[in-house]
Amino acid sequence: MIEEKIEQAKQFIEEADAVLITAGAGMGVDSGLPDFRGKNGFWKAYPVIEQLGLDFEDIANPGWFANEPNLAWAFYGHRLHLYRATNPHAGFRMLLALAKEIDNYYFVYTSNVDGQFQKAGFDQDKIVEVHGSIHHVQCSGACKGILKANNISVEIDMDIFQALTTPLCKKCGDVLRPNILMFCDCSWNNLRSNKQEVKYEKWLKALIKQGKKLLIIEMGAGKDISTVRMQSEAISQKLKAKVIRINPRDSTISDKLGIGLDCGALVGLEKIFNNINSE
């Protein structure tokens, strides 16, 4: 069965002259990034937070930046440094090679905030980070301006899980926060992500106008937060594009839309591209 699906995937790729890469949290797991799915996965990455009785939805809340900024920046500061230190897995290079083969006619749509696609060499003007980026910050006060986080470094006492210093806005002195959409978040500044989406929509319109045959390759996009999954299916239905869905837990997809591979992102991409390259 898997061999038949790999052959179908190979055919989809051969027929495509444009590709939309959609990715959820599962894409980063193969690079060694934590899997926050469920309390156990999150607490395994952050045992100190388990001791506080908090889960991912609890801690990923903008209210902490106002009430306990040292705790908030312990969590997001640790993630910032982790994502900076992490190298994208080989699957990113496989996708980038495919993009180059089709004359760079691609776009990336991701809910990940880790910046792995940019680090792997994808054009930052061809990426939608629909939930924002940890590599950018905004003022949690009235300013709400967006800045790159390049110069931000947070020292953390991991024993008590507290940031020893908290980044502050140079304009007003309020605490900075990552420019990321959190849970119960009414203060996220989505200007940067909106600008990315405008470029994405223009790309889609040009793709339709030029009659390009689009392929959607989706990785690690689950049902719990279904933003990416829904985007893949919506564009597939709108443009009659085939979807290759790679997911170890939620690979189901209508036969009309495409195929599902029941495996992790890296394994799935290796199965597809090693099969193509070996011929």
Rosetta silent file (secondary structure, phi, psi, omega in degrees, C-alpha in Angstrom):
SEQUENCE: MIEEKIEQAKQFIEEADAVLITAGAGMGVDSGLPDFRGKNGFWKAYPVIEQLGLDFEDIANPGWFANEPNLAWAFYGHRLHLYRATNPHAGFRMLLALAKEIDNYYFVYTSNVDGQFQKAGFDQDKIVEVHGSIHHVQCSGACKGILKANNISVEIDMDIFQALTTPLCKKCGDVLRPNILMFCDCSWNNLRSNKQEVKYEKWLKALIKQGKKLLIIEMGAGKDISTVRMQSEAISQKLKAKVIRINPRDSTISDKLGIGLDCGALVGLEKIFNNINSE
SCORE:     score description
SCORE:     0.000 S_00000001
   1 L     0.000  -46.046 -179.948    0.000    0.000    0.000 S_00000001
   2 H   -63.747  -35.377  179.368    2.769    2.426    0.952 S_00000001
   3 H   -63.824  -39.025  178.806    4.600    1.619   -2.294 S_00000001
   4 H   -64.931  -40.900 -179.834    1.511    2.562   -4.314 S_00000001
   5 H   -67.359  -38.016  177.508    1.220    5.861   -2.474 S_00000001
   6 H   -63.094  -40.288  177.117    4.897    6.629   -3.047 S_00000001
   7 H   -63.795  -39.796  176.652    4.391    6.021   -6.757 S_00000001
   8 H   -63.771  -43.108  179.221    1.406    8.365   -6.720 S_00000001
   9 H   -60.455  -43.032  178.446    3.451   10.992   -4.895 S_00000001
  10 H   -59.383  -42.699  179.483    6.199   10.636   -7.479 S_00000001
  11 H   -65.665  -42.154  177.616    3.661   11.163  -10.280 S_00000001
  12 H   -57.008  -43.872 -178.084    2.198   14.237   -8.570 S_00000001
  13 H   -66.862  -42.469 -179.781    5.680   15.751   -8.341 S_00000001
  14 H   -62.974  -32.977 -176.707    6.553   14.980  -11.959 S_00000001
  15 H   -84.987  -17.260 -174.068    3.343   16.652  -13.175 S_00000001
  16 L   -81.964  143.264  169.418    3.634   19.780  -10.994 S_00000001
  17 L  -124.187   15.945  171.985    5.151   23.062  -12.082 S_00000001
  18 E  -155.887  147.304 -179.017    4.316   24.873   -8.829 S_00000001
  19 E  -137.837  134.890  172.558    4.387   23.705   -5.222 S_00000001
  20 E  -108.352  118.337  179.364    2.766   24.930   -2.031 S_00000001
  21 E   -98.299  117.204  179.225    4.601   23.637    1.042 S_00000001
  22 E  -115.599  136.240 -172.475    2.383   23.597    4.124 S_00000001
  23 E  -144.927  136.138  173.415    3.815   22.674    7.504 S_00000001
  24 L  -110.885 -164.082 -172.221    2.699   22.319   11.086 S_00000001
  25 L   -60.610  -30.355 -178.763    4.531   21.534   14.306 S_00000001
  26 H   -62.531  -18.820  179.400    5.412   17.991   13.240 S_00000001
  27 H   -65.970  -34.963 -176.104    7.813   19.389   10.651 S_00000001
  28 H   -84.518  -17.041 -176.623   10.213   20.589   13.348 S_00000001
  29 H   -60.235  -37.335 -178.537   10.174   17.448   15.485 S_00000001
  30 L   -73.838   -9.402  172.425   12.613   15.681   13.155 S_00000001
  31 L   -89.445   -2.443 -179.743   15.062   18.539   13.657 S_00000001
  32 L    99.127    7.239  179.360   15.023   17.744   17.351 S_00000001
  33 L   -78.195  151.729 -176.477   12.512   20.389   18.417 S_00000001
  34 L   -63.606  147.873  173.927   10.093   19.484   21.237 S_00000001
  35 L   -97.842  110.536 -176.882    6.743   17.891   20.485 S_00000001
  36 L   -88.908    6.981 -178.222    4.165   19.890   22.441 S_00000001
  37 L   -66.689  118.352  178.842    1.293   17.557   21.502 S_00000001
  38 H    76.542  161.369 -178.222   -0.523   16.648   24.705 S_00000001
  39 H   -62.475  -40.354 -175.870    0.536   17.303   28.291 S_00000001
  40 H   -63.925  -43.166  178.657    3.078   14.477   28.364 S_00000001
  41 H   -63.935  -40.549 -179.583    4.978   15.721   25.308 S_00000001
  42 H   -69.820  -45.757 -177.643    5.067   19.267   26.639 S_00000001
  43 H   -68.661  -26.747  175.814    6.011   18.306   30.179 S_00000001
  44 H   -64.545  -37.267  178.851    8.782   16.055   28.894 S_00000001
  45 H   -77.000  -33.414 -176.421   10.333   19.153   27.287 S_00000001
  46 L  -132.411   74.039 -177.904    9.605   21.408   30.273 S_00000001
  47 H   -61.473  -28.666  179.675    9.411   19.333   33.493 S_00000001
  48 H   -64.918  -36.011  179.840    9.642   22.472   35.642 S_00000001
  49 H   -69.438  -31.251  175.297    6.381   23.740   34.140 S_00000001
  50 H   -61.285  -40.114  179.115    4.740   20.421   35.045 S_00000001
  51 H   -63.617  -26.713  177.382    5.687   21.102   38.655 S_00000001
  52 L   -82.185   -7.700  179.398    3.866   24.430   38.364 S_00000001
  53 L    77.577   23.959 -178.031    0.766   22.573   37.188 S_00000001
  54 L  -110.551  148.641  171.889    0.703   24.341   33.818 S_00000001
  55 L  -113.908 -174.640 -174.204    0.340   22.928   30.321 S_00000001
  56 H   -60.181  -43.859 -179.333    1.185   24.448   26.932 S_00000001
  57 H   -65.462  -30.785  178.374   -2.095   26.328   26.581 S_00000001
  58 H   -68.335  -48.973 -172.878   -1.660   27.754   30.082 S_00000001
  59 H   -79.268  -28.513 -179.996    1.877   29.070   29.600 S_00000001
  60 L   -84.636   61.097 -175.603    1.438   30.197   25.970 S_00000001
  61 L  -135.398  130.778 -175.612   -0.747   33.076   27.090 S_00000001
  62 L   -63.770  -17.329 -178.385    0.095   36.792   26.779 S_00000001
  63 H   -61.596  -27.222 -179.895   -1.162   37.475   30.296 S_00000001
  64 H   -64.736  -29.839 -178.633    2.073   36.165   31.779 S_00000001
  65 H   -68.644  -24.516  176.053    4.039   39.046   30.235 S_00000001
  66 H   -89.052  -38.490 -172.138    1.993   41.467   32.316 S_00000001
  67 H   -94.239  -40.367  178.642    1.675   39.403   35.494 S_00000001
  68 L  -142.191   72.268 -175.267    4.867   37.283   35.629 S_00000001
  69 H   -61.487  -27.789  179.198    7.197   38.406   32.830 S_00000001
  70 H   -69.269  -33.707  174.748   10.159   36.463   34.249 S_00000001
  71 H   -72.494  -43.775 -179.915    8.226   33.219   33.892 S_00000001
  72 H   -59.126  -44.539 -177.543    6.951   34.181   30.442 S_00000001
  73 H   -79.364  -18.084  171.077   10.451   34.975   29.190 S_00000001
  74 H   -64.023  -43.915 -179.718   11.885   31.830   30.797 S_00000001
  75 H   -70.612  -52.893 -175.256    9.612   29.850   28.483 S_00000001
  76 H   -76.933  -28.881  175.362    9.903   31.967   25.342 S_00000001
  77 H   -66.918  -41.768  177.391   13.552   32.856   25.917 S_00000001
  78 H   -62.294  -43.840  178.620   14.439   29.185   26.164 S_00000001
  79 H   -64.206  -40.112  178.914   12.513   28.476   22.951 S_00000001
  80 H   -58.619  -48.703 -179.232   14.185   31.414   21.195 S_00000001
  81 H   -68.200  -35.846  178.257   17.671   30.124   21.987 S_00000001
  82 H   -63.522  -45.703 -178.428   16.657   26.553   21.165 S_00000001
  83 H   -68.407  -33.942  175.914   15.322   27.504   17.730 S_00000001
  84 H   -63.990  -36.736 -174.412   18.414   29.582   17.008 S_00000001
  85 H   -84.549  -13.602 -173.960   20.646   26.606   17.801 S_00000001
  86 L   -88.381  133.416  176.687   18.612   24.017   15.852 S_00000001
  87 L   -96.258  137.510  178.671   19.531   23.092   12.288 S_00000001
  88 L   -60.332  142.167  179.928   16.772   22.136    9.820 S_00000001
  89 L   -72.938  172.461 -172.966   16.650   18.433    9.004 S_00000001
  90 H   -62.737  -23.329  179.011   17.452   17.018    5.562 S_00000001
  91 H   -60.616  -32.460  177.285   13.814   17.127    4.476 S_00000001
  92 H   -61.908  -42.415 -179.130   14.028   20.898    4.156 S_00000001
  93 H   -66.466  -35.413  177.399   16.870   20.545    1.644 S_00000001
  94 H   -63.524  -43.142  179.207   14.855   18.019   -0.358 S_00000001
  95 H   -67.530  -39.130  179.226   11.948   20.447   -0.598 S_00000001
  96 H   -65.955  -37.510  176.869   14.245   23.332   -1.501 S_00000001
  97 H   -63.364  -40.572  176.377   15.809   21.236   -4.280 S_00000001
  98 H   -62.308  -43.102  179.836   12.317   20.547   -5.631 S_00000001
  99 H   -59.443  -40.434  179.454   11.518   24.251   -5.521 S_00000001
 100 H   -68.121  -33.332  179.759   14.626   25.021   -7.570 S_00000001
 101 H   -65.878  -28.187  178.925   13.695   22.345  -10.117 S_00000001
 102 L  -102.612   34.700  176.090   10.416   24.137  -10.816 S_00000001
 103 L    58.220   36.875  176.432   12.145   27.507  -11.260 S_00000001
 104 L    59.006   29.481  177.631   11.460   28.550   -7.667 S_00000001
 105 L   -90.995   80.900 -175.960    7.710   28.676   -8.278 S_00000001
 106 E  -146.929  166.173  168.912    6.750   27.868   -4.706 S_00000001
 107 E  -147.027  152.170  177.529    5.328   29.252   -1.497 S_00000001
 108 E  -114.774  131.541  177.148    5.518   28.095    2.123 S_00000001
 109 E  -124.927  112.530 -173.425    2.526   28.321    4.468 S_00000001
 110 E  -138.062  146.358  172.813    3.365   27.370    8.044 S_00000001
 111 L   -92.196   -3.432 -178.740    2.000   27.690   11.556 S_00000001
 112 L   -75.351  143.322 -177.776    5.509   27.159   12.941 S_00000001
 113 L  -107.651   11.215 -168.847    7.187   30.100   14.629 S_00000001
 114 L   -88.263  -10.961  178.797   10.706   28.634   14.601 S_00000001
 115 L    72.200   19.032 -176.662   12.122   30.196   11.414 S_00000001
 116 H   -67.717  -34.819  179.869   13.394   26.828   10.146 S_00000001
 117 H   -65.569  -43.385  176.969   12.379   27.441    6.534 S_00000001
 118 H   -62.850  -41.098 -178.827   14.367   30.685    6.355 S_00000001
 119 H   -65.166  -29.150  179.845   17.322   28.968    8.010 S_00000001
 120 L   -81.099   -7.291  176.173   17.145   26.190    5.406 S_00000001
 121 L   109.571    3.603  176.981   17.474   28.705    2.579 S_00000001
 122 L   -72.370  145.979 -178.802   13.889   29.383    1.539 S_00000001
 123 L   -65.934  123.758 -177.728   13.161   32.913    0.332 S_00000001
 124 H   -64.244  -19.603  176.880   11.669   34.909    3.215 S_00000001
 125 H   -82.949    0.288  178.900    9.405   36.684    0.710 S_00000001
 126 H  -121.239   32.306 -178.602    7.815   33.323   -0.141 S_00000001
 127 E  -132.769  131.596  170.221    6.845   32.311    3.383 S_00000001
 128 E  -107.496  118.564  173.836    3.660   32.892    5.363 S_00000001
 129 E  -102.747   87.220 -167.337    4.133   32.483    9.115 S_00000001
 130 L   -65.519  -21.392  176.851    0.458   32.499    9.938 S_00000001
 131 L  -108.804   13.407  177.799    1.049   32.424   13.710 S_00000001
 132 E    91.644 -166.847 -175.767    3.994   34.822   13.694 S_00000001
 133 E  -143.467  135.783  177.258    7.685   34.297   14.457 S_00000001
 134 E   -72.152  -13.835  179.579    9.696   33.943   17.636 S_00000001
 135 E   -86.107    9.841  172.753   12.515   35.771   15.847 S_00000001
 136 E  -133.094  150.055  179.229   10.474   38.983   16.062 S_00000001
 137 E  -127.049  162.319  173.728    9.143   40.797   19.124 S_00000001
 138 E  -137.996  158.469  176.534    6.498   43.397   19.822 S_00000001
 139 E   -72.524  135.378  178.294    5.826   45.734   22.714 S_00000001
 140 L   -83.602   -3.962  177.465    3.275   44.321   25.130 S_00000001
 141 L   -97.220 -144.099 -174.109    2.193   47.863   25.944 S_00000001
 142 L   -75.356  -24.080 -175.360    0.699   50.597   23.811 S_00000001
 143 L   -61.697  -57.208  178.687    3.526   50.723   21.235 S_00000001
 144 L    60.060   14.992  176.317    2.918   47.279   19.685 S_00000001
 145 L   -69.718  154.751 -177.657    5.647   47.912   17.114 S_00000001
 146 E  -106.394  129.970  179.658    7.387   44.847   15.633 S_00000001
 147 E  -129.835  153.936  172.455   11.177   44.457   15.865 S_00000001
 148 E   -69.805  146.465 -177.404   13.632   41.721   14.960 S_00000001
 149 L   -94.550   16.025 -175.007   14.777   39.738   18.001 S_00000001
 150 L   -52.704  -39.166 -174.776   18.375   39.456   16.746 S_00000001
 151 L   -93.596    4.106 -178.281   19.836   41.357   19.689 S_00000001
 152 L   -89.811  126.984  175.622   17.691   39.742   22.361 S_00000001
 153 L  -135.513  129.171 -174.813   19.377   37.260   24.674 S_00000001
 154 L  -117.952  118.890  175.450   17.659   35.968   27.798 S_00000001
 155 L   -84.795  131.387 -172.392   19.577   34.416   30.684 S_00000001
 156 E  -126.084  135.080  170.162   17.459   31.805   32.431 S_00000001
 157 E   -90.507  102.562 -174.012   17.740   30.039   35.771 S_00000001
 158 L   -71.988  -20.407  179.776   16.415   26.617   34.712 S_00000001
 159 L   -67.466  -39.882  179.435   16.207   25.339   38.313 S_00000001
 160 L  -107.336   -2.271 -179.836   13.480   27.818   39.200 S_00000001
 161 L    51.720   63.267  177.926   12.521   28.501   35.563 S_00000001
 162 E  -137.260  137.002  171.862   12.819   32.259   35.742 S_00000001
 163 E   -74.813  134.127 -178.669   14.387   34.746   33.341 S_00000001
 164 L   -78.987  -22.180  173.252   17.015   36.779   35.173 S_00000001
 165 L  -139.768  154.063  177.182   16.298   39.758   32.925 S_00000001
 166 L  -121.884  133.219  178.622   13.321   40.623   30.738 S_00000001
 167 L   -63.637  134.831 -177.582   13.600   42.448   27.380 S_00000001
 168 E  -119.682  151.225  177.738   12.037   45.898   27.512 S_00000001
 169 L   -71.245  129.083 -179.040   10.702   48.261   24.865 S_00000001
 170 L   -72.572  -20.688 -179.028   13.140   51.129   24.243 S_00000001
 171 L   -80.487  -47.871 -172.941   10.296   53.501   23.405 S_00000001
 172 L  -120.759  -11.272  178.119    8.019   53.093   26.413 S_00000001
 173 L    86.507   -3.020  177.113    9.795   50.731   28.801 S_00000001
 174 L   -72.646  163.414 -179.509    7.069   48.083   28.775 S_00000001
 175 E   -68.561  135.212  172.308    7.949   44.410   28.525 S_00000001
 176 E   -80.478  157.816  175.823    8.549   43.049   25.042 S_00000001
 177 E  -140.115  156.472  176.310    6.889   39.803   23.956 S_00000001
 178 E   -61.171  145.782  177.891    7.374   37.502   20.971 S_00000001
 179 E   -83.210   65.083 -175.412    5.401   38.482   17.894 S_00000001
 180 E  -126.868  141.411  173.282    3.517   35.183   18.092 S_00000001
 181 L   -75.718  115.721  179.847   -0.193   34.421   18.211 S_00000001
 182 L  -102.526 -177.050  176.280   -0.770   32.878   21.632 S_00000001
 183 L   -77.464  143.252 -179.697   -3.883   31.436   23.248 S_00000001
 184 L    53.313   44.911 -171.089   -6.523   33.987   24.311 S_00000001
 185 L  -107.845  103.358  177.710   -4.438   36.604   22.520 S_00000001
 186 L   -98.307   -4.968 -173.352   -6.177   39.876   21.688 S_00000001
 187 L  -110.746    3.261  178.324   -2.968   41.924   21.577 S_00000001
 188 L   -62.169  129.984  175.128   -0.980   40.081   18.893 S_00000001
 189 L   -88.032  106.105 -174.758    0.223   42.502   16.210 S_00000001
 190 L   -94.310   15.518 -176.794   -0.496   40.590   12.998 S_00000001
 191 H   -58.951  -45.396 -178.384    0.819   43.281   10.642 S_00000001
 192 H   -63.709  -46.767  179.896    3.898   41.286    9.627 S_00000001
 193 H   -65.217  -36.270  178.229    1.937   38.082    9.013 S_00000001
 194 H   -63.656  -39.172  178.021   -0.741   39.999    7.115 S_00000001
 195 H   -64.162  -37.792  176.391    1.890   41.411    4.746 S_00000001
 196 H   -64.020  -40.385 -178.646    3.120   37.875    4.130 S_00000001
 197 H   -67.282  -33.008  176.315   -0.425   36.742    3.368 S_00000001
 198 H   -61.408  -44.897  177.982   -0.862   39.553    0.824 S_00000001
 199 H   -62.799  -39.495  179.326    2.200   38.252   -1.073 S_00000001
 200 H   -62.860  -45.500  179.695    0.805   34.728   -0.822 S_00000001
 201 H   -63.689  -38.812  176.614   -2.562   35.743   -2.256 S_00000001
 202 H   -63.179  -39.815  178.556   -0.834   37.528   -5.152 S_00000001
 203 H   -62.743  -44.297  179.192    1.171   34.373   -5.832 S_00000001
 204 H   -62.166  -42.103  179.624   -1.979   32.267   -5.912 S_00000001
 205 H   -64.673  -41.410  178.416   -3.675   34.668   -8.325 S_00000001
 206 H   -65.300  -38.451  179.049   -0.633   34.667  -10.614 S_00000001
 207 H   -60.499  -44.433  179.038   -0.521   30.880  -10.440 S_00000001
 208 H   -65.407  -44.320 -177.991   -4.154   30.657  -11.578 S_00000001
 209 H   -61.907  -38.232 -177.847   -3.635   33.229  -14.317 S_00000001
 210 L   -85.156   -3.780  177.771   -0.607   31.364  -15.686 S_00000001
 211 L    68.745   31.456 -179.812   -2.369   27.999  -15.555 S_00000001
 212 L   -70.431  144.938  175.399    0.262   26.402  -13.329 S_00000001
 213 L   -92.487  111.056 -172.558   -0.353   22.853  -12.092 S_00000001
 214 E   -93.050  139.510  170.185   -0.036   23.082   -8.329 S_00000001
 215 E  -118.703  137.943  176.769    1.046   20.385   -5.905 S_00000001
 216 E  -110.335  123.562  175.498    0.588   20.771   -2.151 S_00000001
 217 E  -112.072  113.123 -176.335    3.029   18.976    0.158 S_00000001
 218 E  -111.492  134.893 -178.452    1.796   19.070    3.747 S_00000001
 219 E  -135.525  132.572  171.008    3.825   17.883    6.726 S_00000001
 220 L    62.425   30.040 -179.681    3.104   17.586   10.416 S_00000001
 221 L  -105.777  104.230 -175.741   -0.201   19.462   10.363 S_00000001
 222 L   -89.311 -172.743 -176.319   -2.559   17.875   12.866 S_00000001
 223 L   -93.312  -20.175 -176.045   -6.204   18.312   13.747 S_00000001
 224 L   -61.048  -49.667  171.460   -5.820   19.904   17.192 S_00000001
 225 L  -120.493  100.438 -162.876   -4.867   23.259   15.694 S_00000001
 226 L   -97.062   19.136 -177.022   -6.016   22.778   12.124 S_00000001
 227 H   -52.759  -51.044 -176.328   -5.001   26.089   10.506 S_00000001
 228 H   -70.895  -43.803 -179.384   -2.493   24.531    8.098 S_00000001
 229 H   -58.135  -44.171  179.513   -4.531   21.409    7.428 S_00000001
 230 H   -66.638  -36.023  178.971   -7.572   23.487    6.483 S_00000001
 231 H   -64.806  -44.600  179.088   -5.472   25.698    4.206 S_00000001
 232 H   -56.890  -47.521 -176.286   -4.141   22.678    2.305 S_00000001
 233 H   -69.844  -38.255  179.990   -7.628   21.319    1.739 S_00000001
 234 H   -64.542  -44.995 -179.826   -9.145   24.697    0.826 S_00000001
 235 H   -69.899  -35.466  176.949   -6.493   25.430   -1.809 S_00000001
 236 H   -59.784  -46.442 -179.349   -6.694   21.866   -3.093 S_00000001
 237 H   -68.883  -38.692 -177.325  -10.434   22.188   -3.655 S_00000001
 238 H   -69.204  -40.710 -173.561  -10.178   25.692   -5.100 S_00000001
 239 H  -108.701    5.822 -177.564   -7.366   24.957   -7.575 S_00000001
 240 L    54.994   40.853  179.984   -7.916   21.220   -8.078 S_00000001
 241 L   -94.991  142.453  176.985   -4.408   20.660   -6.710 S_00000001
 242 E   -79.800  148.177  179.963   -3.266   17.310   -5.380 S_00000001
 243 E  -117.383  132.325  166.462   -2.103   17.023   -1.763 S_00000001
 244 E  -104.772  107.895 -177.831    0.630   14.810   -0.345 S_00000001
 245 E  -100.437  119.067 -179.977   -0.188   14.710    3.369 S_00000001
 246 E  -112.957  115.657 -176.122    2.612   13.380    5.599 S_00000001
 247 L  -161.819  128.111 -176.461    1.606   12.828    9.206 S_00000001
 248 L   -74.523  -16.205 -176.953    2.288    9.982   11.668 S_00000001
 249 L  -117.996  -35.629 -172.579   -1.056   10.406   13.466 S_00000001
 250 L  -129.647   60.578 -175.704   -3.527   12.190   11.181 S_00000001
 251 L   -88.998   -0.789 -176.615   -2.655   11.262    7.596 S_00000001
 252 L   -63.553  140.508  177.845   -6.240   10.669    6.456 S_00000001
 253 L  -159.721  147.957  178.824   -7.384   12.603    3.397 S_00000001
 254 L   -60.940  139.664  177.830  -10.067   12.225    0.760 S_00000001
 255 L   -58.930  -28.040  179.704   -8.942   10.281   -2.316 S_00000001
 256 L   -67.752  -29.373 -177.010  -10.247   13.195   -4.394 S_00000001
 257 L   -90.331  -32.641 -178.670   -7.758   15.547   -2.744 S_00000001
 258 E   163.625 -145.643 -177.109   -4.654   13.383   -2.645 S_00000001
 259 E  -129.857  156.189  177.209   -2.786   10.797   -0.610 S_00000001
 260 E  -121.425  133.059  176.575   -1.727   10.401    3.007 S_00000001
 261 E  -109.218  121.813 -174.618    1.549    8.915    4.224 S_00000001
 262 L   -86.135   73.358 -179.354    1.417    7.610    7.768 S_00000001
 263 L  -162.631  173.460  177.466    4.891    8.666    8.934 S_00000001
 264 L   -71.486  167.158 -175.465    6.940   11.602   10.164 S_00000001
 265 H   -58.617  -52.071 -175.831    7.984   14.465    7.895 S_00000001
 266 H   -64.557  -45.506  179.822   11.605   13.424    7.344 S_00000001
 267 H   -61.244  -44.629 -179.925   10.827    9.744    6.798 S_00000001
 268 H   -62.363  -44.416  179.442    8.039   10.586    4.361 S_00000001
 269 H   -65.976  -38.761  177.529   10.174   12.996    2.358 S_00000001
 270 H   -63.344  -42.523  178.874   13.033   10.500    2.258 S_00000001
 271 H   -59.192  -42.724 -177.655   10.710    7.788    0.961 S_00000001
 272 H   -71.986  -54.041 -170.542    9.465   10.080   -1.811 S_00000001
 273 H   -79.507  -29.736  173.842   12.657   11.791   -2.917 S_00000001
 274 H   -67.625  -33.028  176.171   14.999    8.843   -2.488 S_00000001
 275 H   -65.430  -41.741  179.929   12.600    6.906   -4.693 S_00000001
 276 H   -69.430  -45.209 -175.068   12.731    9.634   -7.337 S_00000001
 277 H   -70.864  -19.722 -177.921   16.492   10.120   -7.155 S_00000001
 278 L   -82.353   -7.331 -177.870   17.226    6.389   -7.408 S_00000001
 279 L   -92.289    0.000    0.000   15.648    6.108  -10.860 S_00000001
